[in-house]
Each structure stands twice: as C-alpha cells, then as structure tokens.
Amino acid sequence: MAVKEILRMGNPQLRQVSNVVDDASDELIISLIKDLQDTVKAHQGAGLAAPQIGVPLRVVLFGGGGPNPRYPEAPSIPQTILINPVLTPIGSDLEDGWEGCLSVPGLRGQVSRWSRIHYRALNENGFEIEHCLEGFPARVIQHECDHLDGVLFPDRLVDSASFGFTGELEAAGIIAKLARAEQKASQQSRSD
C-alpha cells in the first residue's frame, strides 16, 4: 500500500485508547496491515502500532524477520501481526532495558518490563493465536501494545535520568553505539 507518516510524541492521537477490531477480514484492516508492513520496513523499526500512523485500532506489528540495525545486539524476531492483542505476564519478574520509538525519534530510555509474557490475539487471517515470549521479543510486544492504550515508553521510565538523546547516551558510554544506524534509517526513510 504505502509508507505512512509516523506520528510523533506530542500528537494527541498517540494518547487515545484504540478501538477493538470487529472484523479482521475487512478491507480497511487488510490495507492497514500492508501500510504497517511498508512503514516499519522503511523506518527499520522493531515494531509499529496502528495508532502511530493515525489509525486508532488495536492492531500491532512486531518483528521484521531479520537483524534490526536499530537494535544490533537483539535477536531477530519473525514479523507478526496481532489484532486485538491481550497480554498476560508470566510470573512477576521484571527486566530493565533501553528502548527507543519511531514516535519518539532520537531518544532512548530505560524501561522496566515483564520478563515473560503470554499473548492471545487474532492474526492477519482472523485466526486466534497465542504464544509465550521472553527477553527482547517480550519487550517489543509490550512496547507496541502500550501504544494501543495511549502509552509511550517515556511514561514508563525507570527514572528520568535514564532518558536522553541517543548520541549523548552513547558519548557518555551509557548505551552501545546506535546513533549511526538510527541516523542512517532516518535519512533513508526521508529519501523514500
């Protein structure tokens, strides 16, 4: 379909609670899924939620099927579409980790997330699926599903001192060198 503009933090649409999808086979949903796929690929994201492209529906995409230059040390995650996802933590263990977001470009923050989660949702074909995730994939799905409830990762910071511009955090040795990969992805998406 098309690469869509990604809404940025400050846009009130990102703070809305998304609506449940009634019919996964609706042409609007099929088109939305293609737009999410095209947009996440163009921006080299680890995931994308429908509200980030201005569509207030409970649809997320996570993973890309290969290495992600924005998260070079993270494992690849198969691309997965979830419609009306429901997340349930497995246990009470939490894990702190650095996150970024296509709606909060150039910034990273340390966020605490459940270490393991179970999800249930409809897939792009309208079939119910469920799966358990841990580590980075569990972090990504929690991040994307937060968007469905109007929550951005800065709302979940471990503390405000663990939030800053990627380049500054790298220069201070707080996070690994990611700025070049993010900058390249940003430049590529603007030229497309």
Disulfide bonds with the S-S distance in Angstrom:
none
